[in-house]
């Protein structure tokens, strides 16, 4: 429905890759979108896309009145060591006392990393979190803080635990393969989970349309696989040579990259598929990459 968000005003706290896709679809459906920014240099680009920039002060706080008329809040800003800086930015007097009570819905972008290593087992939202990294631990703290805040103000809350994100505009392996720099790292039994940016946006909008007091949803396409499968498969789609294959132990990955291989889990997306009005646009990485490659030729 073209006007399904008419009369609603969405504020983005952290107008990142997926959140911007949500914003454009929200605007197309009749809504209004603002975006909180620390860097004023980003304001003209966002404004050109129809988003109203809201500049935070030197302390990272929203200006007085920033929440006036805001009905929906989407938080994609990364957590700090002690929780969510976006929540802290609205807690001070400069945000306007009492204005948060006008919010009807809050969405928080978390990560499936909060589950920690699951030994490759299939898991769903009932799995107890066991975060191992500092970022994952902070995300769990932020989840709890937003749950308490949403309950306090009577807003619906959706916590989205998101798998690896891929999509157009550089968040994919196309340039890596075309540049001849790709290596297929082989670690038997290791899989990764992922979801296309546009399916994150679709799930977010579906949740906003069918609000609940509190809902937790894992966002993944439900088809985990080794990262090497994607490199080899996409190379074939592009008609490029098969990338060289190398064992994980011999790859000499830097610590940051190697850390991704320390955790292994398979994310069920049954809860995602049960969201009213939601349907995956890209059911697996093959469909997602075919769509991106096709879009390049249009």
Backbone as a ProteinNet text record, in pm:
[ID]
protein_1_A
[PRIMARY]
XXXXXXXXXXXXXXXXXXXXXXXXXXXXXXXXXXXXXXXXXXXXXXXXXXXXXXXXXXXXXXXXXXXXXXXXXXXXXXXXXXXXXXXXXXXXXXXXXXXXXXXXXXXXXXXXXXXXXXXXXXXXXXXXXXXXXXXXXXXXXXXXXXXXXXXXXXXXXXXXXXXXXXXXXXXXXXXXXXXXXXXXXXXXXXXXXXXXXXXXXXXXXXXXXXXXXXXXXXXXXXXXXXXXXXXXXXXXXXXXXXXXXXXXXXXXXXXXXXXXXXXXXXXXXXXXXXXXXXXXXXXXXXXXXXXXXXXXXX
[TERTIARY]
85.2	0	89.2	68.6	160.7	160.8	50.3	42.8	36.3	93	76.1	149.1	247.1	315.7	284.5	176.7	134.8	106	153.6	132.2	233.8	327.1	429.8	564.6	643.3	773	878.7	970.9	1077.1	1206.3	1269.2	1400.4	1503.7	1607.4	1716.7	1825.8	1863.6	1979.5	2090.1	2173.8	2273.1	2220.4	2223.4	2171.1	2269.2	2288.5	2385	2328.2	2399.7	2371.4	2228.2	2186.8	2052	1946.9	1978.4	1880.5	1842.3	1937.8	1905.3	1809.3	1823.2	1729.5	1589.7	1580.2	1450.6	1391.3	1473.8	1427.3	1367	1433.7	1384.5	1250.2	1232.7	1104.6	996.5	1034.6	940.4	890.6	982.5	943.8	849	880.3	797.8	658	643.4	512.9	443.1	486.9	413.6	461.9	568	616.9	719	759.1	861.1	980.5	1102.8	1222.3	1321.4	1371.3	1482.5	1599.4	1719.4	1838.8	1931.5	1964.6	2057.1	2200.1	2277.8	2413.7	2511.2	2631.2	2741	2825	2834.4	2918.6	2833.3	2841.3	2759	2789.7	2906	2940.8	2848.4	2784.8	2694.4	2554.8	2525	2389.6	2341.8	2421.3	2370.3	2331.2	2409	2377.1	2244.8	2225.9	2100.5	1982.8	2002.3	1894.4	1855.1	1952.5	1923.4	1837.2	1836.5	1754.8	1621.1	1591.7	1463.4	1462.8	1580.8	1589.9	1624.3	1562.2	1589	1702.5	1818.5	1931.1	1905.1	1940.7	1932.9	2073.2	2139.3	2277.5	2283.4	2363.3	2383.7	2490.4	2489.5	2586.9	2721.3	2814.7	2950	2956	2850	2843.3	2768.1	2727.5	2653.7	2509	2452.5	2312.5	2226.5	2102.6	2007.6	1970.4	1944.1	1900.9	1759.6	1729	1595.2	1491.4	1386.1	1277.5	1297.2	1410	1437.8	1338	1276.3	1181.4	1036.8	1016.8	881.2	819.5	708.2	639.2	692.3	801.5	858.4	772.5	729.6	646.7	722.7	832.5	906.7	1056	1128.7	1272.2	1343.6	1441.7	1522	1666.7	1720.6	1855.2	1947.9	2041.9	2141.1	2282.3	2295.3	2427.2	2491.5	2621.2	2688.3	2689.4	2697.3	2694.5	2827.8	2823.4	2945.4	2977.8	3082.9	3126.6	3022.2	2938.2	2840.4	2696.6	2677.1	2540.9	2524.2	2406.5	2371.3	2386.3	2478	2492.4	2370.3	2293.8	2173.1	2071.7	2057.9	1965.9	2016.6	2146.2	2203	2183.5	2187.4	2175	2036.9	1937.5	1801.3	1764.1	1855.9	1822.4	1839.7	1922	1949.8	1839.3	1849.2	1747.2	1740.8	1852.6	1853.8	1765.8	1725.1	1638.6	1493.9	1459.7	1322	1248.9	1225.8	1165.5	1026.5	1003.9	871.7	845	933.2	902.6	911.7	987.8	996.4	861.9	774.8	646	558.9	596.1	521.5	558.4	663.8	706.3	608.2	576.2	490.2	566.7	686.8	764.1	912.7	990.3	1135.4	1191.1	1284.9	1354.8	1502.2	1560.7	1703.3	1774.8	1878.6	1958.4	2070.9	2055.8	2157.1	2226.9	2287.7	2367.3	2350.5	2355.6	2352.9	2480.4	2579.8	2701.6	2673.1	2558.2	2527.1	2512.8	2493.1	2478.1	2613.2	2722.3	2853.6	2868.8	2965.3	2989.7	2887.7	2823.1	2720.8	2763.2	2889.5	2940.3	2877.3	2823.2	2759.9	2616.2	2560.2	2421.4	2321.8	2204	2093.3	2036	2014.4	1959.7	1850	1763	1661.1	1660.9	1556.7	1551.9	1545.9	1516.7	1511.9	1650.9	1752	1887.5	1936.5	1989.7	2041.3	2166.4	2172.9	2293	2416.8	2530	2658.8	2765.5	2757.1	2849.3	2993.4	3083.2	3224.9	3305.9	3263.4	3339.4	3285.5	3367.7	3326	3206	3206.3	3093.6	2964.9	2969.6	2850.2	2797.3	2886.3	2843.8	2775.7	2830.1	2771.1	2634.1	2618.5	2488.2	2381.8	2418.7	2322.7	2282.2	2377.3	2346	2250	2277	2191.4	2051.1	2039.7	1908	1826.1	1886.7	1816.3	1774.8	1860.6	1829	1709.9	1707	1594	1466.3	1477.9	1358.4	1297.8	1383.1	1333.9	1274.5	1341.4	1294	1161.6	1149.3	1023.9	909.1	934.6	830.2	790.1	887.9	860	769.4	793.9	717.1	598.6	581.8	467.9	478.4	600.5	620.2	642.8	602.3	636.2	786.6	842.7	986.1	1015.9	1098.6	1151.4	1302.7	1357.4	1501.4	1533.7	1616.1	1655.1	1800.2	1821.4	1957.4	1996.7	2090	2118.1	2244.4	2235.9	2351.9	2438.2	2536.5	2623	2542.9	2566.8	2490.2	2565.6	2494	2551.9	2447.8	2493.4	2401.3	2477.2	2405.6	2470.4	2547.5	2612.4	2687.3	2807.1	2877	3003.7	3001.7	2885.2	2881	2867.3	2965.7	2960.4	3101.3	3115.1	3247.4	3277.5	3193.7	3211	3343.1	3372.6	3496.3	3618.2	3609.6	3720.3	3752.8	3649.7	3670.5	3721.8	3663.2	3704	3846.3	3888.2	4023.6	4127.2	4082.4	4174	4237.5	4174.5	4232.2	4162.8	4064.6	3987.6	4062.4	4053.5	4104.1	3992	3969.6	3866.6	3929.6	3895.1	3950.5	3868.4	3936.5	3868.3	3887.9	3775.3	3776.9	3661	3687.3	3579.4	3481.8	3352.7	3247.4	3207.5	3285.8	3257.6	3155.6	3051.6	2953.6	2929.9	2877.6	2840.2	2696.1	2630.6	2493.1	2491.2	2395.3	2390.3	2246.8	2227.6	2097.9	2121.1	2042.7	2053.7	1999.7	2064.4	2020.7	1872.9	1821.7	1682.7	1586.6	1629.8	1545.2	1546.6	1655.7	1654.8	1552.7	1554.7	1459.1	1316.1	1291.7	1156.6	1107.5	1195.9	1157.4	1128.8	1208.8	1189.1	1054.9	1021.9	894.1	775.7	791.1	683.5	659.3	766.3	752.4	686.4	721	659.2	510.2	470.3	329.4	249.2	312.2	244.8	315.4	298	372.4	327.9	423.6	397.8	469	427.5	496.5	644.9	680.1	821.4	836.9	928.1	949.1	1098.5	1148	1287.7	1290.7	1365.5	1368.1	1511	1553.3	1681.3	1662	1751	1742.9	1855.4	1819	1911.1	1829.7	1894.8	1818.6	1791	1848.2	1820.1	1899	1998.9	2079.7	2228	2273.8	2415.8	2505.5	2625.7	2720.2	2860.3	2962.6	3098.7	3117.4	3201	3230.4	3294.9	3368.6	3433.9	3333.1	3218.7	3115.9	3070.4	3059	3012.6	3116.6	3241.9	3346.5	3354.8	3351.4	3360.5	3236.6	3119.6	2994.5	2977.6	3011.2	2996	3099.1	3218	3317	3261.1	3193.5	3132.4	3023.2	2941.8	2838.4	2897.9	3015.6	3079.9	3165.9	3181.6	3267.3	3414.4	3449	3587.3	3653	3787	3854.9	3819.2	3821.1	3796.4	3905.1	3867.8	3970	4054.6	4179.7	4264.5	4207.2	4222.3	4172.1	4289.4	4270.6	4376.6	4317.3	4383.1	4334.9	4342.3	4246.7	4239.8	4370.3	4424.9	4545.8	4666.4	4663.2	4776.2	4750.6	4633.3	4594.6	4664.4	4708.6	4775	4686.1	4559.9	4466.2	4502.2	4484.5	4502.8	4401.5	4430	4347.2	4201.3	4175.1	4036.5	3959.8	4020.8	3955.5	3944.3	4049.3	4047.2	3940.8	3906.4	3807.3	3670.4	3641	3512.2	3498.8	3610.9	3607.7	3605.8	3607.8	3609.2	3470.1	3367.3	3229.5	3157.9	3073.8	3008.6	2865.6	2768.9	2628.7	2544.8	2430.1	2333.6	2206.3	2166.7	2055.3	1925.8	1829.1	1695.6	1623.1	1549.2	1473.7	1322.5	1278.2	1134.3	1056	1110	1040.6	1034.6	1142.3	1143.6	1035.7	1027.8	930.3	786.3	768	632.3	587.2	675.2	633.7	520.4	409	297.1	338.2	308.6	336.2	477.7	562.9	701.7	727.6	810	855.3	998.7	1085.4	1223.7	1229.9	1299.6	1325.9	1439.9	1534.5	1654.6	1667	1617.6	1605.8	1740.3	1844	1977.7	2078.4	2208.6	2309.9	2311.7	2275.2	2271.1	2170.9	2051.1	1948.3	1992.7	2054.4	2098.1	2203.8	2302.6	2409.1	2361.3	2274	2219.9	2146.5	2071.5	1997.6	2093	2201.5	2296.9	2368.4	2406.5	2476.1	2382	2257.5	2159.2	2135.8	2129.8	2104.7	2216.7	2338.2	2449.5	2433.8	2354.6	2340.3	2217.9	2138.2	2013.8	2043.2
-118.4	0	124	214.8	325.4	422	434.6	529.8	461.6	342.2	269.2	333.4	422.9	490.8	640.7	680.3	820.4	861.1	978.9	1028.7	979.4	897	846.5	910.5	927.9	995.9	905.9	858.9	768.6	845.7	822.4	879.2	767.7	785.5	689.6	733.4	644.7	666.8	577	636.9	560	528.2	624.2	601.2	520.4	394.7	309.1	240.1	140.1	72	19.7	-63.3	-120.1	-17.4	68.7	167.6	263.7	299.7	388.9	322	191.8	120	120.4	105.7	116.3	254.7	357.3	494.3	523.7	479.1	507.5	440	319.2	251	310.8	357.6	424.3	554.2	630.4	753.3	723.3	617.2	581.4	539.6	497.8	455.8	566.6	691.6	805.5	858.8	802.3	847.4	959.3	1011.3	1114.2	1054.3	1090.4	1032.1	1141	1131.2	1213.2	1121.1	1176.7	1096.9	1175	1117.2	1181.5	1163.4	1271.4	1270.2	1334.9	1280.1	1345.7	1428.8	1382.8	1447.4	1532.2	1664.5	1749.9	1732.9	1676.9	1659.1	1559.3	1471.7	1372.6	1428.7	1543.4	1597.4	1621.5	1683.5	1710.7	1584.5	1476.4	1352.8	1295.7	1292.4	1239.1	1327.7	1458.2	1549.8	1531.2	1501.6	1482.2	1358.9	1267.5	1146.9	1159.9	1278.9	1303.1	1286.5	1264.2	1248.7	1383.4	1413	1538.6	1517.9	1580.6	1561.8	1630.6	1562.4	1617.4	1608.3	1721.7	1723.1	1713.1	1618.7	1603.4	1702.2	1734.2	1830.3	1763.2	1839.9	1788	1676.7	1662.9	1556.4	1433.6	1438.5	1326.4	1321.2	1434.6	1439.6	1503.2	1457.8	1516.8	1657.9	1747.5	1882	1879.4	1980.4	1990.8	1991.3	1914.8	1909.2	1808.4	1736.7	1643.8	1529.8	1495.5	1384.5	1429.8	1558.6	1608.7	1554.3	1486.9	1431.4	1298.7	1250.5	1122.2	1008.4	919.4	806.1	674.6	669.4	544.2	572.9	480.2	497.3	370.7	384.3	270.7	296	207	223.9	122.4	172.3	83.5	124.3	222.8	264.9	152.2	130.3	24.6	56.5	-46.1	-21.7	31.1	97.4	132.7	23.2	41.5	-61.4	-92.8	7	-12.6	-10.8	-21.3	-23.4	58.9	117.5	186.1	337.2	399.2	544.7	619.2	557.1	622.8	644.7	548	563.8	672.5	673.7	776.6	915.4	927.6	1058.4	1118.8	1035.8	1085.3	1099.2	1061.1	1059.6	1195.7	1281.6	1410.3	1512.3	1622.7	1727.6	1787.1	1783	1845	1772.7	1646.7	1573.4	1615.2	1688.5	1730.6	1636.8	1679.2	1592.9	1548.4	1418.5	1363.2	1334.3	1376.8	1358.9	1214	1131.7	991.6	921.4	975.5	911.2	914	990.5	990.8	876.6	805.6	694.1	578.1	520.7	402.7	274.2	288.6	169	200.3	102.3	109.8	-17.6	-1.9	-115.8	-105.9	-216.7	-216.7	-323.8	-281.5	-374	-431	-556.8	-628.6	-726.2	-828.9	-921.4	-1064.4	-1158.8	-1300.1	-1340.4	-1252	-1280.2	-1295.8	-1248.5	-1262	-1408.3	-1498.5	-1640.9	-1708.5	-1645.3	-1706.5	-1829.6	-1911.6	-2033.7	-2140	-2196.7	-2300.1	-2433.8	-2447	-2572.3	-2614.3	-2518.6	-2549.2	-2594.2	-2593.5	-2639.7	-2539.1	-2591.2	-2503.7	-2441.9	-2309.9	-2242.3	-2146.4	-2111.8	-2010.9	-1912.3	-1831.5	-1725.6	-1778.2	-1906.3	-1963.1	-1996.1	-1989.4	-2019.8	-1912.8	-1956.4	-1861.6	-1793.1	-1660.8	-1591.1	-1631.5	-1635.1	-1663.5	-1583.7	-1450.1	-1367.1	-1383.6	-1388.6	-1406.3	-1280.3	-1198.4	-1078.7	-957.5	-854.3	-732.7	-669.1	-668.6	-609.6	-685.8	-818.5	-899.3	-880.5	-871.3	-848.6	-712.8	-611.5	-478.6	-475.5	-552	-555.4	-616.6	-716	-777.8	-679.8	-601.7	-498.1	-395.8	-356.4	-258.2	-313.9	-440.1	-502.7	-488.6	-522	-516.6	-373.5	-278.1	-138.7	-90.7	-127.9	-86.1	-158.5	-281.1	-351.7	-279.1	-236.2	-163.6	-28.7	40.6	172.7	163.9	68.3	52.8	19.4	-64.6	-97.9	25.4	108.7	228.4	325.8	345.6	444.6	383.9	252.1	187.4	174.5	165.6	150.4	4	-34.7	-166.4	-174.6	-292.7	-309	-431.2	-411.5	-522.1	-522.1	-632.9	-652.9	-748.1	-701.3	-781.7	-825.6	-955.4	-1007.7	-1047.7	-971.6	-978.2	-1058	-1145.5	-1221.8	-1132.8	-1190.3	-1114	-1046.2	-918.7	-840.1	-830.7	-855.6	-832.7	-762.5	-707.6	-638.2	-549.2	-464.3	-375.4	-263.9	-182.3	-65.9	-107.3	-210.1	-244.4	-349.2	-390.2	-489.6	-629.4	-668.9	-797.5	-834.4	-950.5	-998.9	-971.9	-897.3	-877.3	-807.9	-697.7	-625.5	-709.9	-783.6	-868.9	-972.9	-1033	-1133.1	-1069.5	-959.8	-894.2	-839.6	-807.6	-758	-867.4	-993.8	-1105.8	-1124.2	-1068.2	-1073.8	-1175.9	-1243.9	-1335.6	-1465.8	-1515.4	-1648.1	-1722.9	-1845.3	-1927.7	-1999.9	-1955.6	-2014.6	-2138.5	-2249.9	-2376.5	-2416.8	-2429.7	-2480.4	-2578.7	-2708.9	-2808.6	-2791.8	-2792.6	-2781.6	-2639.8	-2540.7	-2401.1	-2342.6	-2278.1	-2210.2	-2069.7	-1986.2	-1850	-1825.4	-1735.9	-1698.6	-1557.4	-1530.2	-1397.7	-1362.2	-1234.1	-1186.2	-1063.7	-1051.7	-938.5	-812.4	-701.4	-572.3	-545.6	-576.4	-546.6	-633	-750.1	-832.7	-784.2	-721.5	-655.2	-541.9	-463.4	-353.3	-405.2	-511.2	-566.8	-617.8	-683.8	-735.1	-621.2	-516.8	-401.9	-336	-315	-250.8	-339.9	-470.3	-562.1	-557.6	-551.3	-544.4	-414	-305.3	-176.8	-177.1	-252.4	-259.4	-347.2	-452.7	-547.4	-546.1	-437	-417.5	-511.5	-542.9	-619.6	-551.6	-578	-515.4	-547.2	-671.4	-709.3	-831.3	-821.4	-932.1	-940.7	-1062.7	-1090.5	-1174.3	-1129.3	-1199.3	-1207.4	-1328.2	-1345.8	-1317.3	-1237.4	-1205.6	-1278.5	-1383.5	-1463.1	-1528.5	-1563.7	-1624.2	-1772.1	-1829.4	-1969.3	-2069.8	-2021	-2110.8	-2086	-2123.4	-2101.8	-2187.7	-2138.6	-2214.2	-2160.7	-2232.9	-2182	-2057.3	-1966.2	-1846.2	-1882.3	-1991.6	-2034.3	-2070.3	-2125.2	-2160.2	-2036.7	-1924.6	-1801.7	-1750	-1745.6	-1698.3	-1783.8	-1914.2	-2004.3	-1992.1	-1985.1	-1977.9	-1847.2	-1735.2	-1605.4	-1589.3	-1643.6	-1640.7	-1708.6	-1820.4	-1889.8	-1805.2	-1736.2	-1648.8	-1539.5	-1489.7	-1380.9	-1429.2	-1560.8	-1615	-1592.1	-1583.6	-1560.3	-1690.1	-1694.2	-1815.4	-1847	-1973.5	-2017.3	-1958.7	-1894.5	-1836.5	-1945.5	-1914.5	-2014.8	-2055.6	-2183.1	-2236	-2260.5	-2225.1	-2239.7	-2280.7	-2371.3	-2417.9	-2304.6	-2303.6	-2198.3	-2188.9	-2300.9	-2300.4	-2243.6	-2247.8	-2198.2	-2059.7	-2002.8	-1877.2	-1755.5	-1764.7	-1650.6	-1529.2	-1551.1	-1439.9	-1352.3	-1220	-1133.2	-1169.5	-1131	-1174.6	-1136.3	-1016.5	-973.8	-1063.3	-1099.9	-1187.3	-1329.2	-1375.4	-1511.7	-1528.2	-1419.7	-1427.8	-1469.3	-1436.9	-1476.2	-1628.1	-1696	-1841.2	-1910.6	-1832.6	-1891.2	-1933.7	-1883.1	-1916	-1979.1	-2076	-2153.9	-2182.9	-2140	-2163.2	-2158.6	-2220.7	-2218.9	-2153.8	-2041.1	-1961.3	-1999.3	-2044.7	-2070.8	-1938.2	-1928.9	-1805.8	-1828.7	-1928.8	-1956.4	-1838.1	-1772.7	-1657.7	-1542.7	-1521.6	-1417.9	-1443.4	-1566.5	-1598.7	-1590.5	-1589.7	-1580.6	-1436.5	-1338.2	-1198.3	-1169.5	-1114.2	-1086.1	-995.5	-1038.1	-957.1	-963.3	-1045.4	-1050.9	-1171.1	-1148.3	-1255.9	-1225.4	-1323.3	-1303.3	-1268.2	-1161.9	-1129.8	-1216.1	-1247.6	-1321.9	-1442.1	-1555.7	-1671.8	-1734.4	-1703.8	-1753.8	-1664.1	-1692.2	-1605	-1612.5	-1729.6	-1738.8	-1640.2	-1635.6	-1543.3	-1398.7	-1370	-1233.8	-1186.2	-1270.5	-1229	-1223.8	-1315.3	-1305.8	-1174.1	-1131.5	-1005.4	-888.3	-888.6	-777.1	-771.2	-887	-890	-845.3	-888.7	-846.8	-696.7	-641.1	-497.1	-413.8	-468.5	-394.7	-376.1	-461	-454.9	-378.3	-334.1	-262.3	-113.9
0	0	0	-93.5	-112.3	4.7	77.9	188	323.7	336.7	462.7	579.5	553	662.2	665.3	598.4	601.6	745.8	784.1	919.3	1020.9	977.3	1069	1036.8	1140.1	1129.7	1191	1108.4	1150.6	1172.4	1287.3	1316	1315.1	1234.5	1229.8	1325.8	1416.1	1500.9	1445.3	1359.7	1287.5	1148.7	1055.4	919.1	835.7	873.2	806	683.1	638.3	511.6	503.3	599.2	596.2	634.5	731.7	776.8	665.4	580.9	469.2	371.1	351.7	264.2	323.4	455.4	523.6	500	516.6	505	367.8	262	127.4	102	152.9	134.6	223.7	341.1	430.9	366.8	306.3	236.7	121.1	45.8	-69.5	-27.3	98.7	149.4	227	206.3	259.6	391.9	448.3	577.3	566.6	681.3	692.5	766	725.6	786.1	824.8	947.1	993	1026.8	1027.4	1056.2	1147.1	1262.6	1356	1307.4	1310.6	1257	1354	1359.4	1429.4	1331.7	1208.8	1108.3	1014.5	1023	935.4	787.4	753.8	612.2	544	622.7	564.2	537.4	593.3	585.1	441.8	352.9	218.7	141.5	156.6	84.7	133.1	265	318	278.7	284.7	246.7	101	14.7	-127.5	-151.4	-53.5	-63.9	8.5	59.5	123.8	273.6	334	478.5	541.1	653.9	723.9	823.4	803.8	896	1030	1137.5	1272.4	1331.8	1347.6	1393.8	1546.4	1594.3	1737.5	1783.7	1913.8	1964.2	1991.1	2043.9	2064.9	2168.7	2246.9	2346.4	2295.4	2168.3	2111.6	2153.3	2192	2233.9	2124.8	2119.1	2025.2	2071.1	1978.3	2017.6	2074.8	2153.5	2210.6	2099.4	2118	2020.4	1909.5	1909.1	1799.8	1792.8	1905.1	1906.2	1889	1873.3	1857.2	1727.9	1740.6	1624.4	1576.7	1634.7	1593	1647.9	1559.4	1600.4	1602.9	1527.9	1513	1520.8	1581	1600.7	1557.3	1467.7	1425	1464.6	1546.8	1601.3	1535.8	1455.9	1395	1433.2	1522.6	1569.4	1648.6	1631.2	1707.2	1855.1	1939.6	2084.1	2134.5	2249.6	2320.6	2420.2	2495.6	2589	2694.9	2728.2	2835.7	2785.7	2654.9	2604.3	2479.9	2463.3	2339.7	2352.9	2278.5	2285.7	2233	2144.6	2093.2	2204.2	2293.4	2405.8	2499.4	2523.8	2609.9	2551.2	2419.7	2356	2375.1	2406	2424.9	2571.3	2659.6	2801.4	2867.1	2810.5	2870.7	2848.4	2918.4	2908.8	2769.2	2694	2561.9	2462.1	2493.9	2401.5	2414.9	2521.8	2539.7	2632	2753	2853.5	2809.4	2817.7	2789.2	2644.1	2553.2	2412.1	2367.5	2438.4	2399.1	2412.4	2496.8	2516.2	2391.1	2288.1	2163.3	2070.7	2103.2	2018.9	2030.1	1914.2	1915.2	1885.7	1823.3	1786.4	1790.8	1840.7	1841.8	1778.6	1686.9	1629.5	1663.1	1707.2	1741	1661.1	1586.1	1506.9	1592.9	1629.9	1705.8	1611.5	1666	1584.7	1633.2	1540.1	1578.8	1651.5	1657.2	1733	1882.1	1929.6	2072.3	2113.1	2016.8	2049.6	2072.9	2029.8	2044.1	1957	1991.1	1913.9	1950.9	1849.5	1871.7	1811.3	1776	1722.5	1591.6	1517.1	1389	1400.5	1520.5	1540.3	1484.9	1446.5	1410.3	1537.6	1536	1652.6	1610	1704.9	1680.6	1797.3	1806.8	1906.9	2050.1	2067.4	2202.6	2256.7	2172.1	2215.6	2313.7	2426.1	2524.7	2469.8	2478.5	2431.2	2511.4	2442.3	2506.9	2434.1	2439.2	2361.8	2408	2310.6	2341.8	2316	2220.7	2186.5	2262.6	2272	2341.6	2272.9	2138.7	2065.4	2092.1	2088.3	2111.4	2253.4	2350.3	2489.1	2503	2435.2	2441.2	2374.2	2267.2	2199.7	2290.3	2366.7	2457.5	2567.3	2616.2	2714.5	2654.6	2529.5	2462.1	2440.2	2403.5	2387.2	2515.1	2627.4	2755.5	2789.8	2759.1	2788.1	2705.6	2577.7	2493.7	2533	2578.8	2625.4	2745.5	2836.8	2953.8	2914.6	2822.1	2781.4	2705.5	2613.9	2538.8	2631.9	2730.4	2827.3	2908.2	2941.9	3021.7	2949.1	2819	2744.6	2671.3	2678.9	2614.9	2465	2413.4	2269.2	2234.2	2112.9	2063.3	2037.5	2055	2037	1951.5	1850.3	1771.3	1783	1833	1833.3	1718.9	1627.2	1511.3	1530.7	1543.3	1549.3	1407.6	1350.9	1208	1181.4	1080.8	1034.7	945	877.1	788.7	678.1	657.7	560.8	428.6	319.1	186.5	100.4	-11.3	-100	-196.2	-270.1	-367.4	-298.8	-378.6	-329.9	-244.2	-288.5	-226.9	-118.9	-70.6	36	-24.1	-105.3	-173	-219.1	-281.1	-322.4	-469.4	-538.2	-681.5	-714.5	-646.2	-674.8	-638.4	-529.5	-486.9	-593	-649	-752.9	-881.8	-921.6	-1045.3	-1036.2	-914.4	-896.1	-883.2	-886	-877	-740.8	-636.4	-502.2	-410.6	-461.8	-377.1	-352.8	-230.6	-194.4	-124.7	-162.1	-99.4	19.3	140.7	262.4	298.9	314.6	341.9	487.5	558.5	696	706.7	698.7	695.9	812.2	777.5	877.6	913.2	870.5	904.2	807.3	861.8	778.2	831.6	744.4	782.4	739.3	811	782.3	725.5	641.1	578.9	542.4	512.7	465	377.9	273.5	181.5	248.4	220.1	276.1	253.4	133.3	103	183.7	225.3	310.7	455.4	497.1	627.8	625.9	518.4	507.1	504.9	428.3	421	554.7	629.5	761.2	857.4	850	939	913.8	787.6	754.2	788.1	770.3	807.8	957.9	1035.6	1180.7	1223.9	1156.9	1189.8	1161.3	1060.5	1022	1117.2	1168.3	1257.9	1393.4	1466.1	1589.8	1700.5	1787.2	1908.4	2023.1	2147.1	2260.8	2264.8	2235.2	2232.5	2143.7	2047.2	1954.3	1922.9	1921.5	1888.1	1761.6	1661.6	1534.3	1481.2	1446.6	1378.8	1230.2	1173.4	1031.2	958.2	888.1	807.7	697.8	586.3	476.7	499.5	605.6	638.5	558.3	482.6	399.7	430.5	549.3	580.8	493.9	466.3	384.1	406.8	365.6	375.2	288.3	334.6	255.3	122.3	120.9	-3	-111.2	-73	-171.5	-248	-177.9	-242.4	-340.5	-297.7	-388.7	-514.8	-497.5	-612.9	-700.7	-636.5	-712.4	-786.3	-722.2	-788.3	-899.5	-880.3	-988.9	-1112.8	-1092.9	-1206.3	-1270.6	-1188.9	-1243.8	-1331.2	-1291	-1363.5	-1479.8	-1491.9	-1595	-1567.2	-1439.3	-1399.2	-1356	-1354.1	-1308.4	-1163	-1131.5	-994.9	-904.1	-793.7	-706.3	-641.7	-610.2	-545.4	-409.8	-377.2	-250.7	-156.4	-30.3	67.8	200.9	270.2	400	501.7	592.9	694.6	772.9	813.5	896	822.3	689.8	610.6	553.2	582	517	576	701.2	763.5	776.4	810.6	823.3	942.3	930.7	1047.1	1155	1278.8	1391.7	1375.6	1320.7	1304	1209.4	1096.7	999.8	1053.5	1120.5	1175.2	1281	1351	1458	1405.6	1280.6	1224.2	1216.2	1206.3	1194.5	1331.5	1438.5	1573.2	1618.1	1550	1587.5	1468.9	1498.5	1393.5	1437.9	1360.4	1394.5	1267.5	1273.4	1164.8	1216.8	1155.4	1205.3	1134.7	1212.1	1158.1	1135	1025.5	998.7	1001.3	1076	1082.9	1139.9	1241	1298.8	1198.5	1124.2	1021.6	917.2	870.3	765.8	815.3	947.6	1003	1025.4	1000.3	1014.3	915.8	962.8	872.5	757.1	636.3	518.7	467.2	530	486	397.3	295	207.9	164.4	172	129.1	-19.7	-52.2	-192.5	-246.7	-159.5	-199.3	-105.9	-149.6	-62.1	-26.5	-104.4	-74.4	-145.6	-123.1	-182.9	-334.4	-391	-536.8	-595.4	-535.7	-583.8	-564.6	-450.6	-423.9	-521.5	-548.9	-639.8	-784.5	-823.6	-959.6	-978.7	-877.3	-886.3	-896.8	-819.1	-825.5	-959.6	-1011	-1140.9	-1252.1	-1244.9	-1346.1	-1341.2	-1218.1	-1203.6	-1265.1	-1270.6	-1329.9	-1480.1	-1542.6	-1688.5	-1733.4	-1637.6	-1672.2	-1693.6
[MASK]
++++++++++++++++++++++++++++++++++++++++++++++++++++++++++++++++++++++++++++++++++++++++++++++++++++++++++++++++++++++++++++++++++++++++++++++++++++++++++++++++++++++++++++++++++++++++++++++++++++++++++++++++++++++++++++++++++++++++++++++++++++++++++++++++++++++++++++++++++++++++++++++++++++++++++

